Structures are given as structure tokens and as C-alpha cells.
Amino acid sequence: MKLVTRYGLSGIGGLALLSSGHWLRARRLIIGQPGEYLLGVLPNFAAAIAIVFVILSIWTDQNLPMNFRAARIRFLLSATISGIGLVVWEFMQRIGHKLVFDIHDILATAIGLCAAALLFQAITPKIIHDAGQTG
């Protein structure tokens, strides 16, 4: 499977998790304190993963020379963009009247980025063949 496909499917998985979380939150299920907390931070966790892999898949699709080191650098840049964007958005919520700033969302973003790093390590081959990036 091509690298761009792996990254793209991971991004889609993150978006599916994000959508599922919003769907569950909209149902207003009575799931207890821990469940409500997890549903509250799930959007940041899922968005951190989704943004990283959407950016990474677009970048990988550009057919630039790729080896594991280059892939890791591109992952780190994608994760930085995702992390900064989500944290800035969280702080911007302090300005809005209907939005709620939550430090736990920032923590969930950090955990999501760690999960993205583990997923990156799992799906990126250590030796990448530049021609077609099949790994």
C-alpha cells in the first residue's frame, strides 16, 4: 500500500472518530462522569490526529523524494501545525462569549499528537522506496 494511502486513511480515521464523537455528543446520552469527560475532550484528540495525517498525506502525494528521515521531518512539521492550530483555537475561545476554554482540551490535543506519533511509527516503513513510495 502506498504511503500516501496509509496517511490518507489515517486522516480519514481521525475524521471518522471526530464525527462519531460529535454524533454521540448530540445524542445527549447519560453515560456518567468519565464518559462525559471523554466525549468532551474527544474532538481535540481526534482533530489532532486527523489534521496531522491530512497534511502529511497531501505532502506525501506531491511525489517529493522520500525516505524515513524525510517522512519523519514532514510528520513533525505536520504535527507542529496541528498542535499550534488547535492550541491557538482553544485560546481564541476565551474571546468568544459562547465558546468555552478548557485546559483539558489542550491536554487532549497533546495526547492526540502522541497517538499520531505512535501511528506514524507503526505505518511508516523504515525503508521507503522513492519510486511509488510503496514501502
C-alpha positions in Angstrom: 0.0 0.0 0.0 1.4 3.4 -0.9 2.4 5.7 1.8 0.0 8.4 0.7 -2.8 5.9 1.0 -1.7 4.9 4.5 -1.5 8.5 5.7 -4.8 9.4 3.9 -6.7 6.5 5.6 -5.3 7.5 8.9 -6.5 11.1 8.4 -9.9 9.7 7.4 -9.9 7.6 10.5 -9.3 10.6 12.7 -12.1 12.5 10.9 -14.4 9.5 11.5 -13.5 9.5 15.2 -14.2 13.2 15.3 -17.6 12.8 13.6 -18.5 9.9 15.8 -17.7 12.0 18.9 -19.9 14.8 17.7 -22.7 12.4 16.8 -22.6 10.9 20.3 -22.5 14.3 22.0 -25.5 15.4 20.0 -27.5 12.3 21.4 -27.1 13.7 24.9 -26.7 10.2 26.3 -26.5 9.7 30.0 -23.1 8.0 30.2 -21.7 9.1 33.6 -19.0 11.5 34.6 -16.0 9.7 32.9 -17.9 9.2 29.7 -19.0 12.8 29.5 -15.4 14.0 30.2 -14.1 11.7 27.4 -16.7 12.9 25.0 -15.8 16.5 25.9 -12.1 16.2 25.0 -12.6 13.7 22.1 -12.9 16.4 19.4 -9.4 17.8 20.3 -7.9 14.3 20.5 -9.4 13.2 17.1 -8.7 16.5 15.4 -5.0 16.4 16.4 -4.7 13.0 14.6 -6.8 14.0 11.6 -5.1 17.2 10.9 -1.6 15.7 11.1 -2.4 12.9 8.6 -4.4 15.0 6.2 -1.5 17.5 5.9 1.0 14.6 5.7 -1.0 12.8 3.0 -1.2 15.9 0.9 2.5 16.5 1.3 3.3 12.8 0.5 1.2 13.0 -2.6 3.5 15.6 -4.1 5.9 12.8 -5.0 8.9 14.6 -3.4 11.9 12.4 -2.7 11.1 10.4 0.4 13.0 8.4 2.9 12.2 7.7 6.6 14.1 10.7 7.8 12.3 13.0 5.3 8.9 11.4 6.3 9.7 12.0 10.0 10.6 15.6 9.4 7.3 16.1 7.4 5.4 14.4 10.2 7.0 16.6 12.8 6.1 19.7 10.8 2.5 18.5 10.3 2.2 17.7 14.0 3.5 21.2 14.8 0.9 22.8 12.5 -1.8 20.7 14.0 -0.8 21.3 17.6 -0.3 25.1 17.3 -3.5 25.5 15.4 -5.6 23.6 17.9 -4.0 25.3 20.9 -4.4 28.8 19.3 -8.1 27.9 18.6 -8.5 26.9 22.3 -7.1 30.2 23.5 -9.3 32.1 21.0 -12.3 30.6 22.7 -11.6 32.9 25.6 -12.5 35.8 23.4 -15.9 34.4 22.3 -18.9 34.7 24.5 -20.5 31.3 23.6 -17.2 29.3 23.4 -15.6 27.6 26.4 -11.8 27.5 27.1 -10.8 24.2 28.6 -7.2 23.3 29.6 -8.2 19.6 29.3 -8.8 20.2 25.6 -5.1 21.3 25.3 -4.1 18.1 27.1 -6.3 16.0 24.8 -4.6 17.7 21.8 -1.1 16.7 23.2 -2.3 13.1 23.8 -3.7 13.1 20.3 -0.4 14.2 18.9 1.3 11.4 20.8 -1.1 8.9 19.4 -0.4 10.3 15.9 3.3 9.8 16.5 2.7 6.2 17.5 0.5 5.6 14.5 3.1 7.2 12.2 5.8 4.9 13.6 3.5 1.9 13.0 2.5 2.6 9.4 5.7 4.2 8.0 8.2 1.6 6.8 11.8 2.2 7.9 12.9 1.8 4.2 10.8 3.8 1.8 11.2 3.2 -1.9 11.0 6.6 -3.6 9.6 5.2 -6.9 5.9 5.0 -6.0 6.6 5.2 -2.2 5.2 1.7 -1.7 7.3 0.8 1.4 
